């Protein structure tokens, strides 16, 4: 399986923020004592080889590399 069809399979993207000390400091953010979880829409996913379209008016685009995992079984 590839991630090429993630938009069709994925229902949500669960993210952990500021989990890398140096990155949090680079952004001028405090280092959290607990994991910082947040969600992104599956529409936020950009397939490999496709351009990242910068929104109109965006002056500070911050890029990251993410690890994607598709869990293919229903939890019991």
Residue pairs with C-beta under 8 A, 6 or more apart in sequence:
1 70
1 72
3 45
3 47
3 48
3 68
3 70
4 47
4 48
6 42
6 45
6 47
6 68
6 70
7 42
7 43
7 45
7 47
9 70
10 42
10 45
10 70
11 42
12 39
12 40
12 41
12 42
13 39
13 40
13 41
13 42
13 44
13 45
13 68
14 37
14 39
15 37
15 38
15 39
15 40
15 66
16 35
16 36
16 37
17 36
17 37
17 38
18 24
18 27
18 29
18 31
18 32
18 36
19 35
19 36
21 31
24 30
24 31
24 32
25 31
45 68
46 52
52 61
52 63
54 61
